[in-house]
């Protein structure tokens, strides 16, 4: 990881601890098929010139994908997110990220696997909405 300078780095990671940053680095080697598919769409500025990072540490969380310029978080949810307890945790997590000024959008694994174009369109629409509302 490139050194960004203490103040920029802190803002970039929203104060994530060194442990969270190290855990995120390890998670990048254990992605699901749907995360790999979505990453191919997001990487190398393929989506409207914006840079996305995968398994990015933010505060006490590790988000699946993050664009700092847009302050946009993209989460990919598998069947583990089906229980009411996990749904509540996800709502709380999204609320905490929103309190940091971030927008969170979520997709199901199946949604990415079955209709990648629709997912890409939803992300593009979120980007356009952000640009319009600045």
Protein Blocks (a to p, Z undefined) as FASTA:
>chain_A
ZZebjklmmmmnnopafklmmmmmmmmmmccfklmmmmmmmgghlngoiacdehiaehjb
ccfbdcfklopacddddfklmpmklmmmmmmmmmmmmmnopacddddfklmmmmmmlmmm
mmmmmmmmmmmnZZ
